[in-house]
Amino acid sequence: MIKGVFFDLYNTLIGYQPSREEMTVKLLADMNYPINENDLYLPMNKADEYFYLQNAQNPISLREKPEQFAVWSHYYRIILEEIGIEAKPELINTLISRWKNLKWEMILYEDVIPCLKNLKSRNLKIGLISNADRDMSELFNKTGLNTYLETVVISQEVGVTKPNPLIFQAALRKSGLTAKEVLYIGDQYQVDYIGAMNVGLNPVLLDRRNCYLDLNDCRRITGLGELEYCIDNT
């Protein structure tokens, strides 16, 4: 029986406003590379997978500046190659430089609060497991997540990142729940879904952009409105 639901943070509960795709479209358009926002969904997801696996090996924020730059360079190389643009070093350098000057805010997806209210009404424990490398209390207060989150574990506190089993196990200890009693929802297949499954949690892949249509071996949803069915059928 499911007694708790734990979430990933970025691209699961909160996203960028404007979206990362919108900002990237504008950056490329300013450099005479017109593309459609929809064309970026799969490439950015592929680049995200690379980034998160790199971060799992060694937190990128703790690396030397040249190594951080190398990771971001490869990140943008993946995106450019996937959308058919030659990944010239000067283009990559310009993208990295201009991205730093963009302004955005982090906002909740529209389905988050209704979902959390429903979970709370069912007396389910609500938790969060994030690879965030800084204190998130200000964001939680601003978005109202602090009202709902009972168990919060971030990589900054435990010293490891997903998919390392230790971060999932830390959340279980903090909540007092067993792995079989927890449903875990995240947007990355390797980092979130496989990471949670390897610890024995019940994983659900949140695929808001339909980037994982080719996966047949996992439970996949496209919005948090579908989560109640997963809870009732686990």
C-alpha positions as CSV (number, residue, x, y, z in Angstrom):
1,M,0.0,0.0,0.0
2,I,1.3,3.4,-1.0
3,K,1.8,5.7,2.0
4,G,4.0,8.4,0.5
5,V,4.7,10.1,-2.7
6,F,8.1,11.7,-3.4
7,F,8.9,14.0,-6.2
8,D,11.9,15.2,-8.2
9,L,12.0,19.1,-8.4
10,Y,13.3,20.5,-11.6
11,N,11.1,19.9,-14.7
12,T,8.8,17.8,-12.4
13,L,7.3,20.3,-10.0
14,I,8.9,23.5,-11.2
15,G,10.0,24.8,-14.6
16,Y,11.4,27.9,-16.2
17,Q,9.4,31.0,-17.3
18,P,10.1,31.6,-20.1
19,S,10.8,28.0,-20.9
20,R,14.3,26.8,-21.7
21,E,13.1,26.0,-25.2
22,E,11.7,29.5,-25.7
23,M,15.0,31.1,-24.5
24,T,17.1,28.8,-26.7
25,V,14.9,29.5,-29.8
26,K,15.5,33.3,-29.2
27,L,19.2,32.9,-28.7
28,L,19.5,30.9,-32.0
29,A,17.2,33.2,-33.9
30,D,19.4,36.2,-32.9
31,M,22.3,34.3,-34.5
32,N,20.3,33.6,-37.7
33,Y,19.5,30.0,-36.8
34,P,15.6,29.9,-36.9
35,I,14.1,26.8,-35.3
36,N,10.8,25.8,-33.8
37,E,10.4,25.3,-30.0
38,N,9.0,21.8,-30.5
39,D,12.2,20.8,-32.3
40,L,14.1,21.3,-29.1
41,Y,12.1,18.9,-26.8
42,L,14.0,15.7,-27.7
43,P,17.5,17.4,-28.1
44,M,17.3,19.2,-24.8
45,N,16.1,16.0,-23.0
46,K,19.1,14.1,-24.5
47,A,21.4,16.9,-23.3
48,D,19.8,16.9,-19.9
49,E,20.4,13.1,-19.6
50,Y,24.1,13.7,-20.3
51,F,24.3,16.6,-17.8
52,Y,22.6,14.7,-15.0
53,L,24.8,11.6,-15.4
54,Q,27.9,13.8,-15.4
55,N,26.6,15.4,-12.3
56,A,26.1,12.0,-10.7
57,Q,29.7,11.1,-11.3
58,N,31.0,14.3,-9.8
59,P,28.9,17.4,-9.0
60,I,29.5,19.9,-11.7
61,S,29.2,22.9,-9.4
62,L,32.2,21.6,-7.4
63,R,34.4,21.1,-10.5
64,E,37.1,23.5,-11.7
65,K,35.9,26.2,-14.1
66,P,37.5,24.7,-17.2
67,E,35.8,21.4,-16.5
68,Q,32.5,23.1,-15.9
69,F,32.9,24.9,-19.3
70,A,33.7,21.6,-21.0
71,V,30.5,20.0,-19.7
72,W,28.4,22.9,-20.8
73,S,30.1,22.9,-24.2
74,H,29.3,19.3,-24.7
75,Y,25.7,20.0,-23.5
76,Y,25.2,22.5,-26.3
77,R,27.0,20.4,-28.8
78,I,24.4,17.7,-28.2
79,I,21.5,20.1,-28.8
80,L,23.0,21.6,-31.9
81,E,23.9,18.3,-33.5
82,E,20.4,16.9,-32.7
83,I,18.7,19.8,-34.5
84,G,21.1,19.7,-37.5
85,I,23.2,22.8,-36.8
86,E,27.0,22.5,-37.1
87,A,28.4,22.7,-33.5
88,K,31.1,25.2,-34.2
89,P,33.2,26.1,-31.1
90,E,32.5,29.8,-31.6
91,L,28.7,29.2,-31.8
92,I,28.8,27.1,-28.6
93,N,30.9,29.7,-26.8
94,T,28.4,32.4,-27.8
95,L,25.4,30.4,-26.6
96,I,27.0,29.8,-23.2
97,S,28.0,33.4,-22.9
98,R,24.6,34.8,-23.8
99,W,22.6,32.2,-21.7
100,K,24.3,33.7,-18.6
101,N,22.7,37.0,-19.4
102,L,19.2,35.8,-19.8
103,K,16.6,36.4,-17.1
104,W,14.0,33.9,-16.0
105,E,12.1,32.7,-13.0
106,M,11.2,29.3,-11.6
107,I,7.5,28.6,-11.4
108,L,5.3,25.7,-10.5
109,Y,3.6,23.7,-13.3
110,E,-0.2,24.2,-13.3
111,D,-0.9,20.7,-12.2
112,V,1.3,20.8,-9.1
113,I,-0.8,22.4,-6.5
114,P,-4.0,20.4,-7.4
115,C,-2.0,17.2,-7.2
116,L,-0.4,18.1,-3.9
117,K,-3.8,19.1,-2.4
118,N,-5.2,15.8,-3.4
119,L,-2.3,13.8,-1.9
120,K,-2.6,15.7,1.3
121,S,-6.4,15.1,1.5
122,R,-5.6,11.4,1.2
123,N,-3.1,11.7,4.2
124,L,-0.2,10.6,2.0
125,K,3.3,11.8,3.1
126,I,4.7,14.1,0.5
127,G,8.4,14.3,-0.1
128,L,11.1,15.7,-2.4
129,I,14.4,14.3,-3.5
130,S,16.5,16.7,-5.6
131,N,20.0,17.1,-7.0
132,A,19.9,20.8,-6.0
133,D,23.3,22.1,-4.9
134,R,22.0,25.0,-2.8
135,D,19.5,25.8,-0.1
136,M,16.0,25.7,-1.6
137,S,13.9,27.2,1.3
138,E,13.4,30.6,-0.4
139,L,12.1,28.9,-3.6
140,F,9.8,26.6,-1.5
141,N,8.4,29.6,0.4
142,K,7.9,31.6,-2.8
143,T,6.1,28.8,-4.6
144,G,4.1,27.5,-1.6
145,L,5.8,24.1,-1.8
146,N,6.7,24.4,1.9
147,T,3.1,24.0,2.8
148,Y,3.0,20.5,1.4
149,L,6.5,19.0,1.6
150,E,7.1,16.9,4.7
151,T,10.3,15.2,3.7
152,V,13.0,17.1,1.8
153,V,16.3,15.7,0.9
154,I,18.7,17.5,-1.5
155,S,22.1,16.5,-2.7
156,Q,23.8,19.5,-1.0
157,E,22.9,18.1,2.4
158,V,23.7,14.4,1.8
159,G,26.8,14.8,-0.4
160,V,25.6,12.5,-3.3
161,T,23.3,13.0,-6.2
162,K,20.7,10.8,-7.9
163,P,20.9,8.1,-9.1
164,N,23.1,7.2,-6.1
165,P,21.1,4.9,-3.8
166,L,22.2,6.9,-0.7
167,I,20.1,9.9,-1.5
168,F,16.9,7.8,-1.9
169,Q,17.7,5.9,1.3
170,A,18.2,9.1,3.2
171,A,14.7,10.2,2.2
172,L,13.3,6.9,3.3
173,R,14.9,7.2,6.7
174,K,13.8,10.7,7.1
175,S,10.2,9.8,6.3
176,G,10.0,6.6,8.2
177,L,8.6,4.8,5.2
178,T,9.8,1.7,3.4
179,A,10.7,1.7,-0.2
180,K,7.6,-0.3,-1.2
181,E,5.4,2.2,0.5
182,V,6.7,5.1,-1.7
183,L,5.8,6.2,-5.2
184,Y,8.6,8.3,-6.7
185,I,8.0,10.7,-9.7
186,G,10.7,12.3,-11.8
187,D,11.4,13.4,-15.4
188,Q,14.7,11.6,-16.1
189,Y,14.7,7.9,-17.0
190,Q,18.2,7.0,-15.8
191,V,18.6,9.4,-12.9
192,D,15.0,9.3,-11.5
193,Y,13.2,6.2,-12.8
194,I,16.1,3.7,-12.8
195,G,17.7,5.3,-9.7
196,A,14.5,4.9,-7.7
197,M,13.8,1.4,-9.0
198,N,17.2,0.2,-7.9
199,V,16.4,1.1,-4.3
200,G,13.0,-0.6,-4.4
201,L,10.8,2.4,-4.7
202,N,7.8,2.4,-7.1
203,P,9.0,4.7,-9.9
204,V,6.9,6.8,-12.3
205,L,8.4,8.6,-15.2
206,L,6.9,12.1,-15.8
207,D,7.2,12.7,-19.5
208,R,5.7,16.2,-20.0
209,R,7.2,16.6,-23.5
210,N,6.6,13.0,-24.8
211,C,10.4,12.4,-25.0
212,Y,10.2,8.7,-24.0
213,L,7.6,7.3,-26.3
214,D,9.9,4.5,-27.2
215,L,10.2,3.1,-23.7
216,N,8.0,0.1,-23.0
217,D,9.6,-1.0,-19.7
218,C,8.4,1.7,-17.4
219,R,5.3,3.4,-16.0
220,R,5.0,6.7,-17.8
221,I,2.6,9.7,-17.3
222,T,2.5,13.0,-19.1
223,G,1.0,15.1,-16.3
224,L,0.5,14.9,-12.5
225,G,-3.3,14.6,-13.1
226,E,-2.6,10.9,-13.9
227,L,-0.8,10.2,-10.7
228,E,-3.9,9.2,-8.7
229,Y,-4.4,6.2,-11.0
230,C,-0.8,5.1,-10.3
231,I,-1.3,5.3,-6.6
232,D,-4.5,3.3,-6.7
233,N,-3.0,0.7,-8.9
234,T,0.4,0.1,-7.2
